[in-house]
Amino acid sequence: MKAVIKVGGKQVLVSEGDVIYVEKLDALVGDTVKFNEVLMLDSKVGNPYVKGASVLGKVEKQGKQKKILVFKYKQKDRANRRTHGHRQPYTKVTITKIEG
């Protein structure tokens, strides 16, 4: 059984046993999270969500991605050069059950 869920403003296609990386969720490692915003379940399409459908997952890890460097500058102006680094936090979730 497959489902399309909305999490963190993105749509993710999942099936049971999949491991997904999503934007940071407020949950501890080992907690069970429930995704109620199911957009599609096998061939059932919701308007906008499928009624009575949910996806359960287990939080495996909380972490940060690799650092990316952002370099901003303006041409011909030595004073406007700036470097920033950013590490996006994420949550690793294993999909355990699809209900619906």
N, C-alpha and C positions, 0 to 999 in steps of 0.2 A: 504494500500500500504506500502510495506517495502523496505528499501534500506540499502546497506552497504556503509558507507562512510569512508574515510581515514582522520583522524585528529590526529595531534601530533605523527605521525609515527605508529599509531595503527588503527585497523579496528573496526568499531562500527556498529552493526545492530540496525537500528532505524525505528520507525514508527511514524505517527503523534500523538502528545500528549505526547511522551516519554520525560523523564527528564534524561539527561546524564551529567556526570562529565568528562571534558576533561582537557588536559594541558592548562595552562593559555593562553588566547587569548587577543590581544590588542583591547579591546572593553569595553565601559562603560556599567554599569547596565542599562537595558532598550533598548540597541541597538539591531538591527537585524543583524545577521551574516549569510553569505551565504557560504555553503560548495559546491565547484565545483568538488571535487575529489570523484565522485560517482563510486564505483567499481561494484555494482550490483543493479539493480532496478527490484523488483519482480523476474522475471525469465530471464530478459535481462542481459547478462554478457558483460562487456566492455573489450576492449583490448588496454590499461589497464583500461581506464575510459569509462563510458557510455557517448556518445556524446549528448549534449543538456540537460543533467540532472543536477539538483541541489537540494539542501536541504536547507531550510530556518529555522533559529532558533532564539529565543529571549534570550538574556543574562539575567539571573535571579540574579546571585550572583558571586562575585569574592571572593575567600577565600584561606585559607591554611588548609591542612590536619593536623591530629594529629601528634605530634612530635614522631619521632622514634629515638632511641639511637643506635649509632654504636660504638662498643667497639673493639679496635684493640690491640693486644698484641703479644709478642713473648715469647715463653716458656723459662723459666730459665733465664730471663733477666729482672730484676726489673725496668730498665730504660725505656723500651719500652712498656708503657701502655698509651693508649690514648682513650678518650671518646669524641665523636662528636654527636651533635643533628642535625636533618634535618626536615624541614616542607616543603612539596611539595605544590606549589601554584596550584590552579585549577580554572576552570570556570564552573559554573552550567548553562546549556543551555536547554531550552524547545524547542522541535522540533515543528514548527508551520505548515510547508507546505513542501510537496515533489513534485517537478516538474519534468516532463520528460515524 
